[in-house]
Amino acid sequence: MARPVTERRLSEIVERLKRLRSDLAIAEEQMSHFAEEADDARVRAMVSETAIAESEHRSAERHVMAMERHRGDLVAEIERLESNQDDLLDRLREGH
């Protein structure tokens, strides 16, 4: 791969990593918020012992699980891009 192409790909990866890391920070903040809501809903469901409270608890738990999956996807993509970035940097160091 020609050096200019490698440098362009590196630049694209750097920009993508910046966006993903920002998205990850937001996802972690949201996940924390949803986890607190799920905890509150769990306590309300235990105290009230109503079907509505239990339904709200299950719904809150689904939100937490969805955010955990989203966060996992972001982390996996960041790891993949960091690996690609390392490979491209190695190529540049080797003079390719």
Beta strands, then each sheet from edge to edge (+ up, - down):
end
